[in-house]
Amino acid sequence: RSTSGQEFKLSTYGDVYGALQADYYSNQNRLDRYVDFDQMEYTPEIASAMDIYADEMTTSSVYRSILNISCTNQEIRNVLETLYYNILNIEFNLYGWCRSMCKYGDFFLYLDIEQDEGIKNVIGLPIQEIERLEGEDKNNPNYIQYQWNSAGITLENWQMGHFRILGNDRFAPYGTSILEPARRIWRQLTLLEDAVMAYRIVRSPERRVFKIDVGNIPPEDVEQYMEKVMTQMKRNQIVDVNSGRVDLRYNPLSIEEDYYIPVRGAASATDITTVGGGKYTGDIEDVKYLRDKLFSALKIPQAYLSKGDGNAGGDDKATLAQKDIRFARTIQRLQRSIVAELEKIGIVHLFTMGFRGNDLLSFKLALNNPSKLAELQELEHWKARFDAADGATEGYFSRRWVAKNIL
């Protein structure tokens, strides 16, 4: 609250922050990243990974709805349930929002707001055309706007829901896609797969070398003679009974890439030999190496994505979050990003409908924990605590000490 602190916030901080934003906009190459993310989804493993992330983030059951609303005020609770389940229709839309956020790192949602009625509709906007403007107002460093480039519209912060995965300052104020660590590996894997495919197509078939004895044919007629021999071996003459025309059709039994070499001499004779195909058509260890690195970047075990590859987890019916607690923690971190923006949308809706003060913050949202294994471990942890508390008798420790140090 000192004078120097206020001056820094109003002047220096604003200038520095504005300069940083200019550097971010010029250096981050958002459009190039988005183009890569669109192309990466043509890889089946990556598309399946996106589906797995979205499915785990939006788990629900008969006893647990997709979004849990905790609020002591029943009126506010009813208003929020109408907002999330009827207006936003999260049971249908939340899956796509989560998938887009995981894919691009960002997702922009326009809020159609009516005065005194709240949010009436939401519209997803193309992320390639939206820019987040921060540091534009030196008097208010927290002032945020959104610019829709193609439409030429500037939207206020309360008109937009910006779902983003924070964690990499290099792309701030935008989010970081979960595909970002896999971009380089994906390029290498794509190039290598294309090279392997081209090698197999070009080098795998056998070739035949036809050594044609040209005898005493003059050198200027050798080429014509060779063309005649090649035509006779590779073409079948078929006469059309209606028109009488001769049609030279390709003979599929012959190989197009054979070699014809004219030879002459006393000891020469027509000969046909076979040239073997490529020897490395079955070696894909380098492809597997890059594919394993791709799975590591996606944080999804190979046994879960590669079906029918002899993996132990190929026939396991358990969800990934139940098998891997680390993946469950990653899902919970992504769920917090979704919940934070959904709470902002709820606050804007309540404010527009006339609620003020503590009523705007009187609710909490939560998505379901996808890992039953994590819940069971937490229960085992508390069971051990209760057993230890029961074992600490009154003769040695007081109840206060047990409550403070064990519970």
N, C-alpha and C positions, 0 to 999 in steps of 0.2 A: 504493500500500500504506500510505499515511499514515492516521492516525486520522481526519482530516477527510474523506479520500476514502472510507473505509469508512462513515462516518456518512452521507455523501451517498448512497451506493449503497443503504443499508438504509432510510433514512428519506425524505430529500428526493426522491431519484430515484423511489422507489416512489409517493410522493404525487403528484408531478407526472405521472408516467406513467399512474397510475390516473385522474387528472382528464382527461388527454388522451384516454384510451380512452372515458370517459363522453361527451366531446364528439363523438368519432367516431361512437359508436353513435347519438347523438341527431340528428346532422346529415347523415349520409351518405345516408339514404333508400335503403337497399339494395333494398328490395322494389320501389320505383318504378322503379329502374334495371332490375331483372330483368324486370319487366312490359314495359318498353320493348324490351328485347332479345328477348323472346318475340314481340312484335308485329313487330319489324323483320325477322324471318326470313320473314315473308310476302312481303317484297320479293324478287323472284327474284335481283337482282344481289347482295344481301347474303347470301342463302342460298348462292349459288355461291361467294362470297368465303369463307364459312366452310368449304366443302368444299375449296377450293383451299388454304387454310391447313393444314387437317388432312392433306390428301394430301401436301403438301410436307414436313410435319414427320415423316411416317412412310414415307418412301421406302425401298424395298428392291429387291433384285434376286436373280438366281440365285446370284451370287457373294458378295453381302453380305446378311446377315440384318438384320432391322429394328433390332435392338439388339446392339451389340458389347460384349462383356464382356472386359476385360483384367485378368488375375490370374495371378500366377506359381504360386500354390497350386492344383493341379489339383482337390483335394477341394473347396475353396471354390468354384471355378469350376463344378464339376458341381452343387453345391447351388444356386448362383445361377441356372444355366440351368434347373434344374427349377422354381425359384420363378417366374422371369419367363415362361418359355415354356409351362409345364404348369399351374401354379397361377393365375398372373395372366392367362395366355393373351393376352399383349400383341399377338400377331400379329392377333388379332381385336378386342381391346378397346381398344388404344392409340389407334386412330383416333377412337373416340367420346370418349375422355377428352380428347384434344387438342382436339377440336372444342368440347366443353363448356367447357373452360378458355378457349379463345379467345372464345367467345360471351359468357360471364358474367364472365370474369376470374378465376373460382375454380372448383374442383372438389374435392369432399370424397369420400374413399374410406375406408370402414370396413374395418379389418383384423381378420379373425377368427383369433385366435391361440390355439394350444394349447400348453400347457407342454411343453417338451422336444421339440416337433414343429414349432414355427415357425408361419408363416402357412398356414392351410388354405384360406382363401377370402377374397374381397374383395367388398364390396357398395357400390355408389354411393349416396350419400345426397342427398336434395333440398337444394339449396343455400339455398333460401328459409328453411329451418327450422334451419340450423346457425349458431351464433355462436362466434366464436373469442374466448376469454377470455384476456387478457394483463394483467399487472400486478396480479393478485389477491393474490399472496403478496409482501408487502413484504420478506421475508427472502431471496427468490429472484426477482429481476426477470425471469429467463428462464423462469419456470414458465408453461406454456401448457396450457389445457384447452379442450375443445369441448363446447358445450351443444346438445343436440337438443331443441328447444322442444316440439314436439308429442308426442314420446315421453317427455319428462321425464327424460332421461338425460344425465349428464355424463360425457364420455369423456376419457381422458388423451391426452397428446400422442403416445405410442407406439401408441395404438389407432387413430390417424387419419392418413391421408395427405391433406395439403392442397396441391393443385396450384394455384398462383396466379401471376399475371403482375405482378410488382412494377415500379414505375416512377412511380407517381403517389401522392405522400404523402397526397393529400386523401382517399383511400379506405383508407389503411392501418388495420388490419393485413390488409385484404383486397386482392385483386388488382384490376387495371384491365382491363376488356374492351377488345379491339381495336375494338369498335363504339362505344365511349364518344365519340370525336371526331365520330362521324357522327350522334349522337342528334338534335341540333338541326336539322341539314340534312335528316335523314330526316323529321322532323315537317313542315318547310316543304315538302319535295317531295311528301309525301302530301297535304297540304292543297291544294297547287297542282294536282296531278293530279286531285283530286276536283273542284276548281273548273273546270278545263278540260273534264272529262267532262260536268259539269252544263251548262256553257255550250253544248257541242256538241249535247247532247240537246235542250235547250230552244230554242236560238237558230238552230241550223243549218237546220232545214227551212223551206221557204217557207210563208207563210200567204196566205190569200185573204180578201179583204174583199167580202162580198156586201151590196150596197146594194139593199134590197128596197123597192119602191114600194108603200106602204100605201094610196095613194089617199085616199078619203074615209072610211076605217074610223075609227070613234070611238076616241079615245085610250085608253079603258079596254079596248078589244079588240085593241089593237096587239100587246101582249105575247103573247096567246094565238095570234094569227095568226103571229107570228114563230116561236113554238114549233112550230106546225104545219108551217111551211116548213122549219125545221131538221130535223124528223123525216122529212119526205118526202125530203130530200136525203141524209140520213145513214143511213136505215134502209130495209131491203127487207122488204116484206110477204110472208111465206111461210105458206101454208095447209097445215096438217097433214092429209093425206088420211085418216088413221085417226080422228082426233078432231074434225076440222073447226075447230080453234082457229087463230087468226091469231097468228103469231110474228113480232115485229119484231126482226130480226137486224141486227147492226152491219155496215155496208158498209165493208170495209177499203180500198176505193179512195178514199174520202173522207178528209179530214184533220180530225182532231178539234178542232184548235185554230184553226179559222177564225173570222172575226169577222162578225157579222150586225148591220147597222145599218139601222134603218127610216128611210126618207126620204119626204117628200111635198112637193108643190108642183107648179106648172104645168110647170116645166122639168125636173122630176125623172123618172127612169126607172130600172128595175132595171138594175144594173150590177155586174160582177164584175171586180175588179182584184187584182193580185198584190203582196204585200209580201215583199221580199227577206229572206233569212235573214241570220245574223250574218256579218260580214266577216272575223273573226279566228279562224275555226275551224281554219285550217291553220298558225297561228303558234305554235310551241312553243319559241321561243328561250329563254324564261325557264325552261322545264322542262329543257332541255339544260344551261343554266347551273348549275342546282341539281344535276343528275345528275353533271356534271363535278366539282363540289365533293364529292359523295358518294364518287366514285371516289378523289379525293385523300385523303379521310379514311380510306378503307379501304386505302390504299397499294397499290392494284392498278390498273395502267393500264387505261384504257377500252378500248383495242384488244384486250385479253385477255378482257374480259367481254362486250362488245357484239358479238355475232356478226351478220354480214350487214348491217353499218352502213357498208360501204364502207371499213372500216379495213384498213390494210396487214397488221396482225397477226391478222386474222380467220381466215386459213387456215394460220397457222403452227402446226406440230405440236410445236415445242419447248416445254418446260415454262417457266413464268414465272420460276422461280428460275434457270434457265439463261440466260434473256434479260436479267434484271435482277439485278445483283449486290447492289444495295441491298436488294431484297426478300429475297435469299438471306441477307443478314445479319440481317434481321428474323426470318426463320425460325430461324436459328441461336440467336438470343437466346431465342426461345420454346422451342426444344429444350433449352436449358440449364435452364429452369424445370422441364421434365418430368424431365430427368436427375437434378436435385438431389433431387427427391422420390422418384424410383425408387431412388436410392442410400440414402436414409433408410429406405425399406421394406426394402431388402436388409440394412442394418445391424440393424434390428429382428429380421429373420428369423434372421440369424446369431447374434445375442445369445441369442435364445430357444432355439436349438439347442445352446448351450453354448460357442460361440466367444467368446474374450475378447482384450483387448489389441490388438496391431497387426493381428490377423487380421480385425478388424471394418472396418479401413480399407485392406485390402490389395488392393482391386479398384477399377476405374474403369469407368464406363459411357459409351457414346457412341452417339448416333444418327447416321445417315448424312448427309453433306453433300449437300443437294439440288442444288447448283450445280456442274456439271461445268466451267462456264466459270470459276468462281472457282479451282478446282483447276488448270486449265490456266494461268491467270494466275500462280498461285503457282509452278508449274513453270517458267514463263518467267522469273520473278523470280530463282529459284535458278540457272537456267542463265546469266543475266547475271552473277550473283555469281561463279560458277565461272569464267566467261570472264575477268572482271576479276582474279580471283586468279591465273589462269594468266599473265595479262599482267604482273603485278607480279613481275619477275625478281628473282633472288637478289642481283644487283648493287646494287639500290636498296633493297629492303625485305626484312626477314627473314620467315621463315615465321610466327613468332610475331605480327609486326605484321599480316600478311595475315589470319591466323586471327582476330585480335582486332577489326580494323577493317573487314574486308570480309565475312568469314564469320560 
